[in-house]
């Protein structure tokens, strides 16, 4: 292979990586922008959108499975969730961008249903933290299920950076949806198992 051929291949690979990163940025940016637009609208409406969160044991509260991750209880809540959402969401995309959508869907479903079944009556659960804990569970479990070097290295890295947050799955703080955290984490682990099985088959 000539030097020019190697340069052409390198340029093609670099371009492909750049396009993939741009796509990942657009996906994460779209999710985050939706959260911020909805929160600003919610503030303008005096918190009226929060009724679309998960309301345990109430049939209409099941709609929160879809809407709750995009709603927050104020700018402080949203700011606290934005950075870990972007970082962990991007880590989920590192091997395959489409993994992000699979993990997000499974986590939203399991976190939402778990919160709806086990959450306190007359409460409303909102926020992206269920998704964040789902990404955490997925990334920590991925190395175990896939057992390849990139996955194991990523699991270790995430464990070092965010491992201490795992205590959020316990009911240690009033007003915090530990049910969403716990079942989000479980959903992420299940997603890691399902995706590993698919890739190994």
BALOBA-1460 file (C-alpha; in Angstrom, 3 decimals):
// residues 201
<rec num="1" residu="x" x="0.000" y="0.000" z="0.000"/>
<rec num="2" residu="x" x="1.397" y="3.371" z="-0.991"/>
<rec num="3" residu="x" x="1.844" y="6.329" z="1.303"/>
<rec num="4" residu="x" x="-0.932" y="8.197" z="-0.485"/>
<rec num="5" residu="x" x="-3.295" y="5.261" z="-0.010"/>
<rec num="6" residu="x" x="-2.572" y="5.197" z="3.727"/>
<rec num="7" residu="x" x="-3.212" y="8.927" z="3.942"/>
<rec num="8" residu="x" x="-6.504" y="8.532" z="2.095"/>
<rec num="9" residu="x" x="-7.596" y="5.756" z="4.468"/>
<rec num="10" residu="x" x="-6.606" y="7.842" z="7.488"/>
<rec num="11" residu="x" x="-8.567" y="10.831" z="6.162"/>
<rec num="12" residu="x" x="-11.612" y="8.635" z="5.589"/>
<rec num="13" residu="x" x="-11.411" y="7.162" z="9.084"/>
<rec num="14" residu="x" x="-10.911" y="10.582" z="10.656"/>
<rec num="15" residu="x" x="-13.887" y="11.928" z="8.734"/>
<rec num="16" residu="x" x="-16.057" y="9.008" z="9.822"/>
<rec num="17" residu="x" x="-15.120" y="9.571" z="13.477"/>
<rec num="18" residu="x" x="-15.837" y="13.281" z="13.181"/>
<rec num="19" residu="x" x="-19.264" y="12.598" z="11.652"/>
<rec num="20" residu="x" x="-20.081" y="10.079" z="14.395"/>
<rec num="21" residu="x" x="-19.088" y="12.539" z="17.128"/>
<rec num="22" residu="x" x="-21.215" y="15.212" z="15.473"/>
<rec num="23" residu="x" x="-24.189" y="12.848" z="15.404"/>
<rec num="24" residu="x" x="-23.682" y="11.952" z="19.061"/>
<rec num="25" residu="x" x="-23.476" y="15.627" z="19.968"/>
<rec num="26" residu="x" x="-26.726" y="16.344" z="18.145"/>
<rec num="27" residu="x" x="-28.526" y="13.482" z="19.918"/>
<rec num="28" residu="x" x="-27.370" y="14.465" z="23.392"/>
<rec num="29" residu="x" x="-27.897" y="18.146" z="22.609"/>
<rec num="30" residu="x" x="-31.443" y="17.420" z="21.463"/>
<rec num="31" residu="x" x="-32.301" y="15.579" z="24.674"/>
<rec num="32" residu="x" x="-30.787" y="18.271" z="26.887"/>
<rec num="33" residu="x" x="-32.361" y="21.107" z="24.887"/>
<rec num="34" residu="x" x="-35.772" y="19.455" z="25.284"/>
<rec num="35" residu="x" x="-35.274" y="19.273" z="29.063"/>
<rec num="36" residu="x" x="-34.257" y="22.932" z="29.285"/>
<rec num="37" residu="x" x="-37.038" y="24.217" z="27.041"/>
<rec num="38" residu="x" x="-39.639" y="22.266" z="29.022"/>
<rec num="39" residu="x" x="-38.252" y="23.455" z="32.359"/>
<rec num="40" residu="x" x="-38.257" y="27.097" z="31.258"/>
<rec num="41" residu="x" x="-41.829" y="26.647" z="30.029"/>
<rec num="42" residu="x" x="-42.735" y="24.941" z="33.301"/>
<rec num="43" residu="x" x="-41.325" y="27.836" z="35.313"/>
<rec num="44" residu="x" x="-43.348" y="30.266" z="33.207"/>
<rec num="45" residu="x" x="-46.472" y="28.161" z="33.845"/>
<rec num="46" residu="x" x="-45.867" y="27.937" z="37.590"/>
<rec num="47" residu="x" x="-44.961" y="24.235" z="37.589"/>
<rec num="48" residu="x" x="-48.043" y="23.141" z="35.659"/>
<rec num="49" residu="x" x="-46.125" y="20.596" z="33.538"/>
<rec num="50" residu="x" x="-45.029" y="18.535" z="36.530"/>
<rec num="51" residu="x" x="-48.411" y="16.790" z="36.639"/>
<rec num="52" residu="x" x="-47.134" y="14.794" z="33.659"/>
<rec num="53" residu="x" x="-44.642" y="13.003" z="35.898"/>
<rec num="54" residu="x" x="-45.076" y="9.480" z="37.220"/>
<rec num="55" residu="x" x="-47.983" y="9.305" z="39.674"/>
<rec num="56" residu="x" x="-47.747" y="5.903" z="41.431"/>
<rec num="57" residu="x" x="-50.817" y="3.632" z="41.492"/>
<rec num="58" residu="x" x="-52.741" y="6.019" z="39.249"/>
<rec num="59" residu="x" x="-53.498" y="4.805" z="35.727"/>
<rec num="60" residu="x" x="-53.072" y="8.257" z="34.196"/>
<rec num="61" residu="x" x="-49.759" y="8.488" z="36.025"/>
<rec num="62" residu="x" x="-48.328" y="5.889" z="33.646"/>
<rec num="63" residu="x" x="-47.895" y="8.652" z="31.066"/>
<rec num="64" residu="x" x="-44.995" y="9.808" z="33.197"/>
<rec num="65" residu="x" x="-42.949" y="6.849" z="31.955"/>
<rec num="66" residu="x" x="-42.534" y="8.831" z="28.745"/>
<rec num="67" residu="x" x="-42.599" y="12.402" z="30.070"/>
<rec num="68" residu="x" x="-40.984" y="12.326" z="33.529"/>
<rec num="69" residu="x" x="-37.328" y="12.133" z="32.381"/>
<rec num="70" residu="x" x="-37.744" y="15.465" z="30.576"/>
<rec num="71" residu="x" x="-39.349" y="17.313" z="33.503"/>
<rec num="72" residu="x" x="-37.575" y="18.744" z="36.555"/>
<rec num="73" residu="x" x="-38.397" y="20.410" z="39.835"/>
<rec num="74" residu="x" x="-36.569" y="23.654" z="39.149"/>
<rec num="75" residu="x" x="-33.373" y="24.852" z="37.523"/>
<rec num="76" residu="x" x="-31.205" y="23.485" z="40.345"/>
<rec num="77" residu="x" x="-32.590" y="19.995" z="39.783"/>
<rec num="78" residu="x" x="-32.049" y="20.277" z="36.029"/>
<rec num="79" residu="x" x="-28.516" y="21.657" z="36.347"/>
<rec num="80" residu="x" x="-27.581" y="18.807" z="38.708"/>
<rec num="81" residu="x" x="-28.778" y="16.262" z="36.128"/>
<rec num="82" residu="x" x="-27.438" y="17.870" z="32.951"/>
<rec num="83" residu="x" x="-23.705" y="17.129" z="33.284"/>
<rec num="84" residu="x" x="-23.983" y="13.454" z="34.369"/>
<rec num="85" residu="x" x="-26.616" y="12.915" z="31.665"/>
<rec num="86" residu="x" x="-24.261" y="14.209" z="28.980"/>
<rec num="87" residu="x" x="-21.166" y="12.390" z="30.295"/>
<rec num="88" residu="x" x="-22.769" y="9.016" z="30.971"/>
<rec num="89" residu="x" x="-24.985" y="9.263" z="27.898"/>
<rec num="90" residu="x" x="-21.916" y="9.800" z="25.740"/>
<rec num="91" residu="x" x="-20.115" y="6.880" z="27.396"/>
<rec num="92" residu="x" x="-23.103" y="4.690" z="26.462"/>
<rec num="93" residu="x" x="-22.640" y="5.785" z="22.830"/>
<rec num="94" residu="x" x="-18.893" y="5.142" z="22.683"/>
<rec num="95" residu="x" x="-19.022" y="1.677" z="21.149"/>
<rec num="96" residu="x" x="-22.237" y="2.116" z="19.165"/>
<rec num="97" residu="x" x="-24.388" y="5.233" z="18.998"/>
<rec num="98" residu="x" x="-27.591" y="3.207" z="18.685"/>
<rec num="99" residu="x" x="-26.929" y="1.646" z="22.108"/>
<rec num="100" residu="x" x="-28.004" y="4.975" z="23.602"/>
<rec num="101" residu="x" x="-31.554" y="4.622" z="22.280"/>
<rec num="102" residu="x" x="-31.883" y="0.988" z="23.352"/>
<rec num="103" residu="x" x="-30.571" y="1.656" z="26.859"/>
<rec num="104" residu="x" x="-32.695" y="4.797" z="27.207"/>
<rec num="105" residu="x" x="-35.895" y="2.992" z="26.158"/>
<rec num="106" residu="x" x="-35.340" y="-0.006" z="28.445"/>
<rec num="107" residu="x" x="-34.365" y="2.218" z="31.365"/>
<rec num="108" residu="x" x="-37.330" y="4.550" z="30.953"/>
<rec num="109" residu="x" x="-39.714" y="1.598" z="30.874"/>
<rec num="110" residu="x" x="-38.306" y="-0.290" z="33.870"/>
<rec num="111" residu="x" x="-37.577" y="2.805" z="35.946"/>
<rec num="112" residu="x" x="-41.016" y="4.186" z="35.202"/>
<rec num="113" residu="x" x="-42.914" y="0.987" z="35.935"/>
<rec num="114" residu="x" x="-40.903" y="0.299" z="39.083"/>
<rec num="115" residu="x" x="-41.577" y="3.804" z="40.358"/>
<rec num="116" residu="x" x="-45.264" y="3.539" z="39.475"/>
<rec num="117" residu="x" x="-45.642" y="0.243" z="41.358"/>
<rec num="118" residu="x" x="-43.469" y="0.948" z="44.409"/>
<rec num="119" residu="x" x="-43.619" y="4.745" z="44.722"/>
<rec num="120" residu="x" x="-45.560" y="6.417" z="47.502"/>
<rec num="121" residu="x" x="-49.225" y="7.200" z="46.778"/>
<rec num="122" residu="x" x="-50.072" y="10.850" z="46.141"/>
<rec num="123" residu="x" x="-46.518" y="11.592" z="44.981"/>
<rec num="124" residu="x" x="-45.255" y="12.697" z="41.571"/>
<rec num="125" residu="x" x="-41.826" y="11.638" z="40.308"/>
<rec num="126" residu="x" x="-39.941" y="13.710" z="37.739"/>
<rec num="127" residu="x" x="-36.374" y="14.116" z="36.520"/>
<rec num="128" residu="x" x="-33.719" y="12.502" z="34.345"/>
<rec num="129" residu="x" x="-31.989" y="10.814" z="37.283"/>
<rec num="130" residu="x" x="-33.698" y="7.493" z="36.502"/>
<rec num="131" residu="x" x="-32.065" y="7.610" z="33.066"/>
<rec num="132" residu="x" x="-28.743" y="8.631" z="34.578"/>
<rec num="133" residu="x" x="-28.788" y="5.670" z="36.964"/>
<rec num="134" residu="x" x="-29.758" y="3.472" z="34.028"/>
<rec num="135" residu="x" x="-26.686" y="4.609" z="32.118"/>
<rec num="136" residu="x" x="-24.603" y="4.022" z="35.236"/>
<rec num="137" residu="x" x="-25.947" y="0.482" z="35.649"/>
<rec num="138" residu="x" x="-25.419" y="-0.258" z="31.975"/>
<rec num="139" residu="x" x="-21.845" y="0.997" z="31.936"/>
<rec num="140" residu="x" x="-20.856" y="-0.775" z="35.151"/>
<rec num="141" residu="x" x="-22.395" y="-4.076" z="34.037"/>
<rec num="142" residu="x" x="-21.266" y="-3.949" z="30.425"/>
<rec num="143" residu="x" x="-17.705" y="-5.013" z="31.167"/>
<rec num="144" residu="x" x="-18.956" y="-8.053" z="33.077"/>
<rec num="145" residu="x" x="-21.367" y="-9.189" z="30.383"/>
<rec num="146" residu="x" x="-19.299" y="-8.436" z="27.274"/>
<rec num="147" residu="x" x="-15.889" y="-9.289" z="28.756"/>
<rec num="148" residu="x" x="-13.806" y="-7.434" z="26.199"/>
<rec num="149" residu="x" x="-11.089" y="-4.913" z="26.982"/>
<rec num="150" residu="x" x="-12.890" y="-1.716" z="25.846"/>
<rec num="151" residu="x" x="-16.031" y="-2.584" z="27.852"/>
<rec num="152" residu="x" x="-14.080" y="-3.555" z="30.958"/>
<rec num="153" residu="x" x="-11.950" y="-0.407" z="30.749"/>
<rec num="154" residu="x" x="-15.074" y="1.727" z="30.383"/>
<rec num="155" residu="x" x="-16.726" y="-0.001" z="33.352"/>
<rec num="156" residu="x" x="-13.669" y="0.686" z="35.497"/>
<rec num="157" residu="x" x="-13.518" y="4.322" z="34.372"/>
<rec num="158" residu="x" x="-17.196" y="4.892" z="35.143"/>
<rec num="159" residu="x" x="-16.805" y="3.133" z="38.481"/>
<rec num="160" residu="x" x="-14.002" y="5.506" z="39.435"/>
<rec num="161" residu="x" x="-15.854" y="8.626" z="38.260"/>
<rec num="162" residu="x" x="-19.408" y="7.867" z="39.371"/>
<rec num="163" residu="x" x="-19.303" y="4.735" z="41.531"/>
<rec num="164" residu="x" x="-20.058" y="6.637" z="44.725"/>
<rec num="165" residu="x" x="-23.419" y="7.806" z="43.368"/>
<rec num="166" residu="x" x="-24.734" y="4.243" z="43.500"/>
<rec num="167" residu="x" x="-25.904" y="4.930" z="47.061"/>
<rec num="168" residu="x" x="-28.668" y="6.996" z="45.471"/>
<rec num="169" residu="x" x="-30.605" y="3.753" z="44.942"/>
<rec num="170" residu="x" x="-31.271" y="3.677" z="48.706"/>
<rec num="171" residu="x" x="-33.984" y="5.719" z="50.484"/>
<rec num="172" residu="x" x="-31.515" y="7.982" z="52.257"/>
<rec num="173" residu="x" x="-32.903" y="11.434" z="51.390"/>
<rec num="174" residu="x" x="-36.522" y="12.584" z="51.670"/>
<rec num="175" residu="x" x="-37.918" y="14.054" z="48.497"/>
<rec num="176" residu="x" x="-35.537" y="12.068" z="46.282"/>
<rec num="177" residu="x" x="-37.032" y="9.402" z="44.008"/>
<rec num="178" residu="x" x="-34.863" y="6.499" z="45.118"/>
<rec num="179" residu="x" x="-37.368" y="4.197" z="43.390"/>
<rec num="180" residu="x" x="-36.560" y="5.842" z="40.064"/>
<rec num="181" residu="x" x="-32.844" y="5.519" z="40.795"/>
<rec num="182" residu="x" x="-33.058" y="1.875" z="41.843"/>
<rec num="183" residu="x" x="-35.220" y="0.675" z="38.972"/>
<rec num="184" residu="x" x="-33.315" y="2.858" z="36.520"/>
<rec num="185" residu="x" x="-30.109" y="1.130" z="37.616"/>
<rec num="186" residu="x" x="-31.778" y="-2.276" z="37.259"/>
<rec num="187" residu="x" x="-33.008" y="-1.295" z="33.799"/>
<rec num="188" residu="x" x="-29.475" y="-0.367" z="32.769"/>
<rec num="189" residu="x" x="-28.112" y="-3.713" z="33.953"/>
<rec num="190" residu="x" x="-30.852" y="-5.539" z="32.034"/>
<rec num="191" residu="x" x="-30.017" y="-3.489" z="28.929"/>
<rec num="192" residu="x" x="-26.340" y="-4.456" z="29.286"/>
<rec num="193" residu="x" x="-27.304" y="-8.125" z="29.455"/>
<rec num="194" residu="x" x="-29.623" y="-7.954" z="26.460"/>
<rec num="195" residu="x" x="-27.186" y="-6.036" z="24.264"/>
<rec num="196" residu="x" x="-24.285" y="-8.317" z="25.211"/>
<rec num="197" residu="x" x="-26.347" y="-11.383" z="24.343"/>
<rec num="198" residu="x" x="-27.269" y="-9.859" z="20.970"/>
<rec num="199" residu="x" x="-23.646" y="-9.044" z="20.137"/>
<rec num="200" residu="x" x="-22.411" y="-12.476" z="21.190"/>
<rec num="201" residu="x" x="-25.060" y="-14.377" z="19.217"/>
